[in-house]
Amino acid sequence: MGEAVGDFLAHFPAEEYPHLVEFAREHVMRPGYDHAAEFDYGLDLVLDGLERRLAG
């Protein structure tokens, strides 16, 4: 996982994207981080927002 995150962060300099880099290092790289659960949660947030926007 560390190598994948390192490759990803190589495209996002810490000076320009400090919060993204911090999130990747402090959360994604921790043992027990469930990528699938976090993806599902984020996707639900986006879809709920779109549904509200289209309904309103």
C-alpha positions in Angstrom: 0.0 0.0 0.0 2.8 2.4 0.8 4.2 2.1 -2.7 0.8 2.8 -4.3 0.3 5.9 -2.0 3.8 7.1 -2.8 3.2 6.8 -6.5 -0.1 8.7 -6.1 1.4 11.5 -4.0 4.2 11.9 -6.5 1.6 13.7 -8.7 0.4 16.0 -6.0 3.2 18.2 -4.4 2.7 18.8 -0.7 3.1 22.5 -1.1 0.1 22.7 -3.4 -2.0 19.9 -1.9 -1.1 19.8 1.8 -4.5 18.4 3.0 -4.5 15.6 0.4 -1.0 14.6 1.4 -1.8 14.7 5.1 -4.9 12.6 4.6 -3.0 10.0 2.6 -0.2 9.8 5.1 -2.2 10.0 8.3 -5.3 7.9 7.4 -4.9 5.9 4.2 -1.5 4.4 5.3 -2.7 3.3 8.7 -3.3 -0.3 9.4 -7.0 -1.3 9.3 -8.0 1.5 6.9 -10.9 0.0 4.9 -10.7 1.4 1.4 -13.9 -0.3 0.2 -15.9 1.0 3.2 -14.6 4.6 2.8 -15.3 4.5 -1.0 -18.8 3.4 -0.4 -19.4 6.1 2.2 -18.0 8.8 -0.1 -20.0 7.6 -3.0 -23.2 7.6 -0.9 -22.5 11.2 0.0 -22.0 12.3 -3.6 -25.1 10.4 -4.8 -27.3 11.8 -2.0 -26.1 15.3 -2.8 -26.9 14.8 -6.5 -30.3 13.4 -5.7 -31.2 16.4 -3.5 -29.9 18.8 -6.1 -32.0 17.2 -8.9 -35.1 17.0 -6.7 -34.8 20.7 -5.6 
